[in-house]
């Protein structure tokens, strides 16, 4: 089966599962691929809170435990529906735990798959705007891999990141974490404003680099430039690794 680590946040896992279905060639129920989504949010500390030093426990260990349970249930390839979980200090812990426990599963890296997707489908885009959590922002979850891939990251300034982007995700009254379905209009407005500023700074493409941002900004274009959803890149890669013949063409 395809395995999805959900719960980080819960709606992001559902969104990734839906995108696996959306990008699968299937004419009936029976032609869809087997998939298991495991959502255990109470067991996994907030990834940004850990990166900012607000909680002590590295989320990598409980995330690895979820992946181990997916493998036991029959998953052979898996992805994590959380961009911030791919910060090296978290992701390396996940990989280390899986190796130590000899978990037999292929874990796809969401960030690497997103950059591969951009280079394949948007080869002319070189200046890449990034909307993300403050944890991803401070630890260069996308910025460093983009540079290594020969692309130029464009990120919000510190004030815009905190006042517009981080608040849109984490504000206790209107943030996406607090109001997910439907997303509060203020969260959407702030993210649109931030995306517009990145485009004004020269971004030729926007990465919606928190798996819940897409819930507020589902559009494939923002302010006239492509807006890439990492969940689409990961979903397509999960399908390709499981059965390439079932992948819908773009």
Secondary structure, 3 states (H helix, E strand, C coil): CEEEEECCCHHHHHHHHHHHHHCECCCCHHHCCCEEEEECHHHCCCHHHHHCCCCCCCHHHHHHHHHHHHHHHCCCEEEECCCHHHCHHHHHHHHHHHHHCCCCCEECCHHHHHHHHHHHHCCCCCEEEEECCHHHHHHCCCHHHHHHCCCEEEECCHHHHHHHHHHHHHCCCCCCCCCCCCCCHHHHHHHHHHHHHHHHCCCCEEEECCCCHHHHCCCCEECCEEEEEHHHHHHHHHHHHHHHHHECCC
